[in-house]
Amino acid sequence: MSGIQRIALVLTIIGAINWGLIGFFQFDLVAAIFGGQDAALSRIVYGLVGIAGLINLGLLFKPTEELEREPRTEPTRY
């Protein structure tokens, strides 16, 4: 996983926590920290979380790495 994907994952987790707070408690943490939903910093955070979600969408379609297997050894018959 690249550095950008890790940052995107962290931002997506932050967004998920924020949506959970909104859904369960009607509390928008990003808006509370950065001065309301219309504040420029809040809109930047919302935008970054949205872009992070799009980046992580690529992880959904990334093929899983195949497991390395040791060669099977068959017993030899004499």
Summary of the structure (lengths in Angstrom):
residues: 78
radius of gyration: 21.6
end to end distance: 49.1
largest distance: 81.2
contacts: 151
relative contact order: 0.15
helix: 64%
strand: 0%
